[in-house]
Amino acid sequence: MKVYIVAYTDGVVMFPAHNKFYRSKDAAKKKCNQMNEGRKANNQVSVFCADNWHKE
């Protein structure tokens, strides 16, 4: 089972954007899209997979 997190990315640093883990990628992507509305390109919110916190 994979777990996903929504996080801010700034260069190589990652900060959790929401204190919640998601069991489905669709739910995490939906929250990511909600948080990215109206944001600047250099401080985007992304979805990461919990096995080694990489983008899928």
PQR file of N, CA, C, O and H, with PARSE charges and radii, in Angstrom:
ATOM      1  N   MET A   1       0.832  -1.174   0.000 -0.4000 1.5000
ATOM      2  CA  MET A   1       0.000   0.000   0.000 -0.0000 2.0000
ATOM      3  C   MET A   1       0.882   1.245   0.000  0.5500 1.7000
ATOM      4  O   MET A   1       1.813   1.355   0.798 -0.5500 1.4000
ATOM      5  N   LYS A   2       0.588   2.165  -0.887 -0.4000 1.5000
ATOM      6  CA  LYS A   2       1.339   3.411  -0.957 -0.0000 2.0000
ATOM      7  C   LYS A   2       0.598   4.506  -0.202  0.5500 1.7000
ATOM      8  O   LYS A   2      -0.631   4.519  -0.131 -0.5500 1.4000
ATOM      9  H   LYS A   2      -0.168   2.075  -1.536  0.4000 1.0000
ATOM     10  N   VAL A   3       1.374   5.417   0.355 -0.4000 1.5000
ATOM     11  CA  VAL A   3       0.833   6.565   1.069 -0.0000 2.0000
ATOM     12  C   VAL A   3       1.407   7.815   0.418  0.5500 1.7000
ATOM     13  O   VAL A   3       2.568   7.833   0.010 -0.5500 1.4000
ATOM     14  H   VAL A   3       2.372   5.407   0.297  0.4000 1.0000
ATOM     15  N   TYR A   4       0.592   8.859   0.322 -0.4000 1.5000
ATOM     16  CA  TYR A   4       0.994  10.091  -0.346 -0.0000 2.0000
ATOM     17  C   TYR A   4       0.888  11.270   0.607  0.5500 1.7000
ATOM     18  O   TYR A   4       0.083  11.261   1.539 -0.5500 1.4000
ATOM     19  H   TYR A   4      -0.351   8.844   0.654  0.4000 1.0000
ATOM     20  N   ILE A   5       1.714  12.285   0.363 -0.4000 1.5000
ATOM     21  CA  ILE A   5       1.696  13.514   1.151 -0.0000 2.0000
ATOM     22  C   ILE A   5       1.725  14.697   0.188  0.5500 1.7000
ATOM     23  O   ILE A   5       2.285  14.608  -0.905 -0.5500 1.4000
ATOM     24  H   ILE A   5       2.368  12.292  -0.394  0.4000 1.0000
ATOM     25  N   VAL A   6       1.119  15.798   0.606 -0.4000 1.5000
ATOM     26  CA  VAL A   6       1.138  17.043  -0.159 -0.0000 2.0000
ATOM     27  C   VAL A   6       2.153  17.956   0.521  0.5500 1.7000
ATOM     28  O   VAL A   6       2.074  18.181   1.729 -0.5500 1.4000
ATOM     29  H   VAL A   6       0.664  15.870   1.494  0.4000 1.0000
ATOM     30  N   ALA A   7       3.119  18.490  -0.256 -0.4000 1.5000
ATOM     31  CA  ALA A   7       4.188  19.286   0.344 -0.0000 2.0000
ATOM     32  C   ALA A   7       4.598  20.435  -0.563  0.5500 1.7000
ATOM     33  O   ALA A   7       4.488  20.358  -1.787 -0.5500 1.4000
ATOM     34  H   ALA A   7       3.183  18.308  -1.238  0.4000 1.0000
ATOM     35  N   TYR A   8       5.079  21.510   0.074 -0.4000 1.5000
ATOM     36  CA  TYR A   8       5.683  22.621  -0.657 -0.0000 2.0000
ATOM     37  C   TYR A   8       7.095  22.220  -1.036  0.5500 1.7000
ATOM     38  O   TYR A   8       7.781  21.549  -0.265 -0.5500 1.4000
ATOM     39  H   TYR A   8       5.168  21.573   1.068  0.4000 1.0000
ATOM     40  N   THR A   9       7.531  22.622  -2.212 -0.4000 1.5000
ATOM     41  CA  THR A   9       8.906  22.380  -2.625 -0.0000 2.0000
ATOM     42  C   THR A   9       9.570  23.714  -2.921  0.5500 1.7000
ATOM     43  O   THR A   9       8.993  24.573  -3.587 -0.5500 1.4000
ATOM     44  H   THR A   9       6.974  23.167  -2.839  0.4000 1.0000
ATOM     45  N   ASP A  10      10.780  23.877  -2.423 -0.4000 1.5000
ATOM     46  CA  ASP A  10      11.568  25.082  -2.661 -0.0000 2.0000
ATOM     47  C   ASP A  10      12.994  24.636  -2.933  0.5500 1.7000
ATOM     48  O   ASP A  10      13.777  24.445  -2.003 -0.5500 1.4000
ATOM     49  H   ASP A  10      11.249  23.179  -1.882  0.4000 1.0000
ATOM     50  N   GLY A  11      13.330  24.470  -4.195 -0.4000 1.5000
ATOM     51  CA  GLY A  11      14.636  23.936  -4.549 -0.0000 2.0000
ATOM     52  C   GLY A  11      14.695  22.462  -4.205  0.5500 1.7000
ATOM     53  O   GLY A  11      13.951  21.666  -4.778 -0.5500 1.4000
ATOM     54  H   GLY A  11      12.694  24.625  -4.951  0.4000 1.0000
ATOM     55  N   VAL A  12      15.565  22.083  -3.281 -0.4000 1.5000
ATOM     56  CA  VAL A  12      15.682  20.683  -2.864 -0.0000 2.0000
ATOM     57  C   VAL A  12      15.036  20.438  -1.501  0.5500 1.7000
ATOM     58  O   VAL A  12      15.094  19.323  -0.982 -0.5500 1.4000
ATOM     59  H   VAL A  12      16.170  22.729  -2.816  0.4000 1.0000
ATOM     60  N   VAL A  13      14.424  21.466  -0.920 -0.4000 1.5000
ATOM     61  CA  VAL A  13      13.811  21.363   0.399 -0.0000 2.0000
ATOM     62  C   VAL A  13      12.315  21.110   0.253  0.5500 1.7000
ATOM     63  O   VAL A  13      11.662  21.681  -0.620 -0.5500 1.4000
ATOM     64  H   VAL A  13      14.377  22.372  -1.342  0.4000 1.0000
ATOM     65  N   MET A  14      11.779  20.245   1.119 -0.4000 1.5000
ATOM     66  CA  MET A  14      10.361  19.903   1.085 -0.0000 2.0000
ATOM     67  C   MET A  14       9.749  20.173   2.464  0.5500 1.7000
ATOM     68  O   MET A  14      10.302  19.763   3.485 -0.5500 1.4000
ATOM     69  H   MET A  14      12.310  19.781   1.828  0.4000 1.0000
ATOM     70  N   PHE A  15       8.600  20.869   2.487 -0.4000 1.5000
ATOM     71  CA  PHE A  15       7.879  21.161   3.721 -0.0000 2.0000
ATOM     72  C   PHE A  15       6.461  20.639   3.593  0.5500 1.7000
ATOM     73  O   PHE A  15       5.804  20.928   2.592 -0.5500 1.4000
ATOM     74  H   PHE A  15       8.151  21.203   1.658  0.4000 1.0000
ATOM     75  N   PRO A  16       5.960  19.886   4.555 -0.5600 1.5000
ATOM     76  CA  PRO A  16       4.569  19.414   4.478  0.2800 2.0000
ATOM     77  C   PRO A  16       3.598  20.593   4.416  0.5500 1.7000
ATOM     78  O   PRO A  16       3.714  21.547   5.186 -0.5500 1.4000
ATOM     79  N   ALA A  17       2.648  20.517   3.499 -0.4000 1.5000
ATOM     80  CA  ALA A  17       1.673  21.591   3.325 -0.0000 2.0000
ATOM     81  C   ALA A  17       0.408  21.323   4.122  0.5500 1.7000
ATOM     82  O   ALA A  17      -0.369  22.240   4.392 -0.5500 1.4000
ATOM     83  H   ALA A  17       2.553  19.742   2.873  0.4000 1.0000
ATOM     84  N   HIS A  18       0.205  20.089   4.491 -0.4000 1.5000
ATOM     85  CA  HIS A  18      -1.036  19.701   5.154 -0.0000 2.0000
ATOM     86  C   HIS A  18      -0.689  18.542   6.080  0.5500 1.7000
ATOM     87  O   HIS A  18       0.068  17.656   5.682 -0.5500 1.4000
ATOM     88  H   HIS A  18       0.836  19.345   4.272  0.4000 1.0000
ATOM     89  N   ASN A  19      -1.206  18.521   7.277 -0.4000 1.5000
ATOM     90  CA  ASN A  19      -0.886  17.460   8.244 -0.0000 2.0000
ATOM     91  C   ASN A  19      -1.753  16.233   8.034  0.5500 1.7000
ATOM     92  O   ASN A  19      -2.453  15.792   8.945 -0.5500 1.4000
ATOM     93  H   ASN A  19      -1.820  19.241   7.600  0.4000 1.0000
ATOM     94  N   LYS A  20      -1.703  15.690   6.839 -0.4000 1.5000
ATOM     95  CA  LYS A  20      -2.531  14.536   6.528 -0.0000 2.0000
ATOM     96  C   LYS A  20      -1.824  13.659   5.498  0.5500 1.7000
ATOM     97  O   LYS A  20      -1.198  14.161   4.565 -0.5500 1.4000
ATOM     98  H   LYS A  20      -1.134  16.048   6.098  0.4000 1.0000
ATOM     99  N   PHE A  21      -1.932  12.347   5.679 -0.4000 1.5000
ATOM    100  CA  PHE A  21      -1.464  11.389   4.691 -0.0000 2.0000
ATOM    101  C   PHE A  21      -2.662  10.911   3.890  0.5500 1.7000
ATOM    102  O   PHE A  21      -3.768  10.805   4.420 -0.5500 1.4000
ATOM    103  H   PHE A  21      -2.440  11.939   6.437  0.4000 1.0000
ATOM    104  N   TYR A  22      -2.442  10.623   2.615 -0.4000 1.5000
ATOM    105  CA  TYR A  22      -3.525  10.183   1.736 -0.0000 2.0000
ATOM    106  C   TYR A  22      -3.245   8.767   1.261  0.5500 1.7000
ATOM    107  O   TYR A  22      -2.118   8.444   0.887 -0.5500 1.4000
ATOM    108  H   TYR A  22      -1.544  10.710   2.185  0.4000 1.0000
ATOM    109  N   ARG A  23      -4.267   7.927   1.275 -0.4000 1.5000
ATOM    110  CA  ARG A  23      -4.121   6.554   0.797 -0.0000 2.0000
ATOM    111  C   ARG A  23      -4.279   6.460  -0.710  0.5500 1.7000
ATOM    112  O   ARG A  23      -3.785   5.516  -1.326 -0.5500 1.4000
ATOM    113  H   ARG A  23      -5.183   8.190   1.578  0.4000 1.0000
ATOM    114  N   SER A  24      -4.961   7.426  -1.311 -0.4000 1.5000
ATOM    115  CA  SER A  24      -5.121   7.398  -2.769 -0.0000 2.0000
ATOM    116  C   SER A  24      -4.437   8.607  -3.391  0.5500 1.7000
ATOM    117  O   SER A  24      -4.450   9.706  -2.838 -0.5500 1.4000
ATOM    118  H   SER A  24      -5.362   8.193  -0.811  0.4000 1.0000
ATOM    119  N   LYS A  25      -3.846   8.379  -4.541 -0.4000 1.5000
ATOM    120  CA  LYS A  25      -3.160   9.451  -5.253 -0.0000 2.0000
ATOM    121  C   LYS A  25      -4.156  10.492  -5.752  0.5500 1.7000
ATOM    122  O   LYS A  25      -3.832  11.678  -5.814 -0.5500 1.4000
ATOM    123  H   LYS A  25      -3.835   7.486  -4.991  0.4000 1.0000
ATOM    124  N   ASP A  26      -5.361  10.062  -6.106 -0.4000 1.5000
ATOM    125  CA  ASP A  26      -6.380  10.994  -6.601 -0.0000 2.0000
ATOM    126  C   ASP A  26      -6.774  12.013  -5.532  0.5500 1.7000
ATOM    127  O   ASP A  26      -6.929  13.196  -5.835 -0.5500 1.4000
ATOM    128  H   ASP A  26      -5.624   9.098  -6.055  0.4000 1.0000
ATOM    129  N   ALA A  27      -6.935  11.572  -4.303 -0.4000 1.5000
ATOM    130  CA  ALA A  27      -7.296  12.486  -3.214 -0.0000 2.0000
ATOM    131  C   ALA A  27      -6.165  13.479  -2.943  0.5500 1.7000
ATOM    132  O   ALA A  27      -6.416  14.662  -2.713 -0.5500 1.4000
ATOM    133  H   ALA A  27      -6.808  10.611  -4.056  0.4000 1.0000
ATOM    134  N   ALA A  28      -4.928  12.999  -2.970 -0.4000 1.5000
ATOM    135  CA  ALA A  28      -3.782  13.882  -2.757 -0.0000 2.0000
ATOM    136  C   ALA A  28      -3.651  14.880  -3.899  0.5500 1.7000
ATOM    137  O   ALA A  28      -3.343  16.050  -3.671 -0.5500 1.4000
ATOM    138  H   ALA A  28      -4.724  12.038  -3.157  0.4000 1.0000
ATOM    139  N   LYS A  29      -3.881  14.425  -5.119 -0.4000 1.5000
ATOM    140  CA  LYS A  29      -3.797  15.307  -6.285 -0.0000 2.0000
ATOM    141  C   LYS A  29      -4.884  16.380  -6.236  0.5500 1.7000
ATOM    142  O   LYS A  29      -4.642  17.525  -6.616 -0.5500 1.4000
ATOM    143  H   LYS A  29      -4.131  13.475  -5.303  0.4000 1.0000
ATOM    144  N   LYS A  30      -6.067  16.017  -5.774 -0.4000 1.5000
ATOM    145  CA  LYS A  30      -7.167  16.977  -5.652 -0.0000 2.0000
ATOM    146  C   LYS A  30      -6.803  18.080  -4.655  0.5500 1.7000
ATOM    147  O   LYS A  30      -7.019  19.259  -4.935 -0.5500 1.4000
ATOM    148  H   LYS A  30      -6.264  15.086  -5.465  0.4000 1.0000
ATOM    149  N   LYS A  31      -6.253  17.711  -3.497 -0.4000 1.5000
ATOM    150  CA  LYS A  31      -5.830  18.696  -2.502 -0.0000 2.0000
ATOM    151  C   LYS A  31      -4.691  19.552  -3.044  0.5500 1.7000
ATOM    152  O   LYS A  31      -4.646  20.756  -2.794 -0.5500 1.4000
ATOM    153  H   LYS A  31      -6.078  16.753  -3.269  0.4000 1.0000
ATOM    154  N   CYS A  32      -3.781  18.942  -3.777 -0.4000 1.5000
ATOM    155  CA  CYS A  32      -2.664  19.661  -4.385 -0.0000 2.0000
ATOM    156  C   CYS A  32      -3.170  20.717  -5.365  0.5500 1.7000
ATOM    157  O   CYS A  32      -2.691  21.851  -5.357 -0.5500 1.4000
ATOM    158  H   CYS A  32      -3.818  17.964  -3.980  0.4000 1.0000
ATOM    159  N   ASN A  33      -4.125  20.354  -6.199 -0.4000 1.5000
ATOM    160  CA  ASN A  33      -4.678  21.297  -7.168 -0.0000 2.0000
ATOM    161  C   ASN A  33      -5.402  22.443  -6.476  0.5500 1.7000
ATOM    162  O   ASN A  33      -5.328  23.582  -6.937 -0.5500 1.4000
ATOM    163  H   ASN A  33      -4.513  19.433  -6.205  0.4000 1.0000
ATOM    164  N   GLN A  34      -6.101  22.163  -5.376 -0.4000 1.5000
ATOM    165  CA  GLN A  34      -6.779  23.218  -4.616 -0.0000 2.0000
ATOM    166  C   GLN A  34      -5.774  24.205  -4.034  0.5500 1.7000
ATOM    167  O   GLN A  34      -6.010  25.413  -4.044 -0.5500 1.4000
ATOM    168  H   GLN A  34      -6.161  21.238  -5.002  0.4000 1.0000
ATOM    169  N   MET A  35      -4.660  23.698  -3.529 -0.4000 1.5000
ATOM    170  CA  MET A  35      -3.664  24.561  -2.898 -0.0000 2.0000
ATOM    171  C   MET A  35      -2.813  25.311  -3.912  0.5500 1.7000
ATOM    172  O   MET A  35      -2.269  26.367  -3.588 -0.5500 1.4000
ATOM    173  H   MET A  35      -4.468  22.716  -3.521  0.4000 1.0000
ATOM    174  N   ASN A  36      -2.683  24.791  -5.140 -0.4000 1.5000
ATOM    175  CA  ASN A  36      -1.871  25.439  -6.166 -0.0000 2.0000
ATOM    176  C   ASN A  36      -2.586  26.579  -6.876  0.5500 1.7000
ATOM    177  O   ASN A  36      -1.942  27.355  -7.582 -0.5500 1.4000
ATOM    178  H   ASN A  36      -3.125  23.934  -5.403  0.4000 1.0000
ATOM    179  N   GLU A  37      -3.881  26.700  -6.711 -0.4000 1.5000
ATOM    180  CA  GLU A  37      -4.613  27.770  -7.385 -0.0000 2.0000
ATOM    181  C   GLU A  37      -4.135  29.124  -6.875  0.5500 1.7000
ATOM    182  O   GLU A  37      -4.196  29.405  -5.678 -0.5500 1.4000
ATOM    183  H   GLU A  37      -4.404  26.069  -6.138  0.4000 1.0000
ATOM    184  N   GLY A  38      -3.659  29.961  -7.797 -0.4000 1.5000
ATOM    185  CA  GLY A  38      -3.215  31.308  -7.448 -0.0000 2.0000
ATOM    186  C   GLY A  38      -1.822  31.389  -6.858  0.5500 1.7000
ATOM    187  O   GLY A  38      -1.453  32.439  -6.331 -0.5500 1.4000
ATOM    188  H   GLY A  38      -3.609  29.733  -8.769  0.4000 1.0000
ATOM    189  N   ARG A  39      -1.037  30.335  -6.921 -0.4000 1.5000
ATOM    190  CA  ARG A  39       0.325  30.349  -6.374 -0.0000 2.0000
ATOM    191  C   ARG A  39       1.335  30.730  -7.443  0.5500 1.7000
ATOM    192  O   ARG A  39       1.099  30.562  -8.639 -0.5500 1.4000
ATOM    193  H   ARG A  39      -1.336  29.482  -7.349  0.4000 1.0000
ATOM    194  N   LYS A  40       2.464  31.248  -6.980 -0.4000 1.5000
ATOM    195  CA  LYS A  40       3.572  31.536  -7.882 -0.0000 2.0000
ATOM    196  C   LYS A  40       4.254  30.228  -8.261  0.5500 1.7000
ATOM    197  O   LYS A  40       4.141  29.233  -7.544 -0.5500 1.4000
ATOM    198  H   LYS A  40       2.655  31.385  -6.008  0.4000 1.0000
ATOM    199  N   ALA A  41       4.956  30.228  -9.378 -0.4000 1.5000
ATOM    200  CA  ALA A  41       5.572  29.001  -9.893 -0.0000 2.0000
ATOM    201  C   ALA A  41       6.739  28.518  -9.035  0.5500 1.7000
ATOM    202  O   ALA A  41       7.026  27.321  -9.028 -0.5500 1.4000
ATOM    203  H   ALA A  41       5.049  31.036  -9.961  0.4000 1.0000
ATOM    204  N   ASN A  42       7.424  29.407  -8.311 -0.4000 1.5000
ATOM    205  CA  ASN A  42       8.604  28.977  -7.556 -0.0000 2.0000
ATOM    206  C   ASN A  42       8.259  28.326  -6.215  0.5500 1.7000
ATOM    207  O   ASN A  42       9.139  27.757  -5.569 -0.5500 1.4000
ATOM    208  H   ASN A  42       7.191  30.380  -8.317  0.4000 1.0000
ATOM    209  N   ASN A  43       7.022  28.398  -5.792 -0.4000 1.5000
ATOM    210  CA  ASN A  43       6.625  27.806  -4.510 -0.0000 2.0000
ATOM    211  C   ASN A  43       5.380  26.950  -4.716  0.5500 1.7000
ATOM    212  O   ASN A  43       4.320  27.243  -4.165 -0.5500 1.4000
ATOM    213  H   ASN A  43       6.307  28.860  -6.317  0.4000 1.0000
ATOM    214  N   GLN A  44       5.511  25.904  -5.501 -0.4000 1.5000
ATOM    215  CA  GLN A  44       4.386  25.043  -5.834 -0.0000 2.0000
ATOM    216  C   GLN A  44       4.205  23.946  -4.789  0.5500 1.7000
ATOM    217  O   GLN A  44       5.133  23.583  -4.067 -0.5500 1.4000
ATOM    218  H   GLN A  44       6.373  25.666  -5.950  0.4000 1.0000
ATOM    219  N   VAL A  45       2.992  23.437  -4.736 -0.4000 1.5000
ATOM    220  CA  VAL A  45       2.663  22.294  -3.890 -0.0000 2.0000
ATOM    221  C   VAL A  45       2.677  21.060  -4.781  0.5500 1.7000
ATOM    222  O   VAL A  45       2.134  21.085  -5.886 -0.5500 1.4000
ATOM    223  H   VAL A  45       2.237  23.732  -5.323  0.4000 1.0000
ATOM    224  N   SER A  46       3.293  19.979  -4.307 -0.4000 1.5000
ATOM    225  CA  SER A  46       3.414  18.756  -5.093 -0.0000 2.0000
ATOM    226  C   SER A  46       2.974  17.554  -4.274  0.5500 1.7000
ATOM    227  O   SER A  46       2.879  17.621  -3.048 -0.5500 1.4000
ATOM    228  H   SER A  46       3.734  19.959  -3.409  0.4000 1.0000
ATOM    229  N   VAL A  47       2.706  16.450  -4.969 -0.4000 1.5000
ATOM    230  CA  VAL A  47       2.342  15.185  -4.326 -0.0000 2.0000
ATOM    231  C   VAL A  47       3.576  14.287  -4.327  0.5500 1.7000
ATOM    232  O   VAL A  47       4.218  14.102  -5.360 -0.5500 1.4000
ATOM    233  H   VAL A  47       2.783  16.395  -5.965  0.4000 1.0000
ATOM    234  N   PHE A  48       3.899  13.734  -3.163 -0.4000 1.5000
ATOM    235  CA  PHE A  48       5.041  12.838  -3.024 -0.0000 2.0000
ATOM    236  C   PHE A  48       4.578  11.487  -2.507  0.5500 1.7000
ATOM    237  O   PHE A  48       3.637  11.399  -1.719 -0.5500 1.4000
ATOM    238  H   PHE A  48       3.377  13.884  -2.324  0.4000 1.0000
ATOM    239  N   CYS A  49       5.255  10.430  -2.963 -0.4000 1.5000
ATOM    240  CA  CYS A  49       4.989   9.074  -2.505 -0.0000 2.0000
ATOM    241  C   CYS A  49       5.863   8.796  -1.277  0.5500 1.7000
ATOM    242  O   CYS A  49       7.005   9.249  -1.216 -0.5500 1.4000
ATOM    243  H   CYS A  49       6.020  10.502  -3.603  0.4000 1.0000
ATOM    244  N   ALA A  50       5.336   8.061  -0.313 -0.4000 1.5000
ATOM    245  CA  ALA A  50       6.000   7.907   0.981 -0.0000 2.0000
ATOM    246  C   ALA A  50       7.136   6.891   1.009  0.5500 1.7000
ATOM    247  O   ALA A  50       7.807   6.782   2.036 -0.5500 1.4000
ATOM    248  H   ALA A  50       4.408   7.692  -0.363  0.4000 1.0000
ATOM    249  N   ASP A  51       7.385   6.146  -0.056 -0.4000 1.5000
ATOM    250  CA  ASP A  51       8.459   5.153   0.041 -0.0000 2.0000
ATOM    251  C   ASP A  51       9.831   5.808   0.158  0.5500 1.7000
ATOM    252  O   ASP A  51      10.650   5.353   0.956 -0.5500 1.4000
ATOM    253  H   ASP A  51       6.840   6.234  -0.890  0.4000 1.0000
ATOM    254  N   ASN A  52      10.107   6.853  -0.605 -0.4000 1.5000
ATOM    255  CA  ASN A  52      11.320   7.649  -0.420 -0.0000 2.0000
ATOM    256  C   ASN A  52      11.070   9.115  -0.754  0.5500 1.7000
ATOM    257  O   ASN A  52      11.993   9.844  -1.118 -0.5500 1.4000
ATOM    258  H   ASN A  52       9.441   7.222  -1.253  0.4000 1.0000
ATOM    259  N   TRP A  53       9.807   9.544  -0.626 -0.4000 1.5000
ATOM    260  CA  TRP A  53       9.364  10.920  -0.844 -0.0000 2.0000
ATOM    261  C   TRP A  53       9.774  11.435  -2.217  0.5500 1.7000
ATOM    262  O   TRP A  53      10.395  12.490  -2.342 -0.5500 1.4000
ATOM    263  H   TRP A  53       9.057   8.952  -0.330  0.4000 1.0000
ATOM    264  N   HIS A  54       9.420  10.679  -3.229 -0.4000 1.5000
ATOM    265  CA  HIS A  54       9.678  11.105  -4.604 -0.0000 2.0000
ATOM    266  C   HIS A  54       8.363  11.427  -5.300  0.5500 1.7000
ATOM    267  O   HIS A  54       7.299  10.956  -4.899 -0.5500 1.4000
ATOM    268  H   HIS A  54       8.915   9.821  -3.127  0.4000 1.0000
ATOM    269  N   LYS A  55       8.456  12.238  -6.350 -0.4000 1.5000
ATOM    270  CA  LYS A  55       7.273  12.552  -7.154 -0.0000 2.0000
ATOM    271  C   LYS A  55       6.996  11.391  -8.079  0.5500 1.7000
ATOM    272  O   LYS A  55       7.920  10.788  -8.626 -0.5500 1.4000
ATOM    273  H   LYS A  55       9.320  12.620  -6.676  0.4000 1.0000
ATOM    274  N   GLU A  56       5.728  11.077  -8.256 -0.4000 1.5000
ATOM    275  CA  GLU A  56       5.348  10.015  -9.196 -0.0000 2.0000
ATOM    276  C   GLU A  56       4.778  10.600 -10.447  0.5500 1.7000
ATOM    277  O   GLU A  56       4.400   9.863 -11.357 -0.5500 1.4000
ATOM    278  H   GLU A  56       4.978  11.567  -7.812  0.4000 1.0000
TER
END
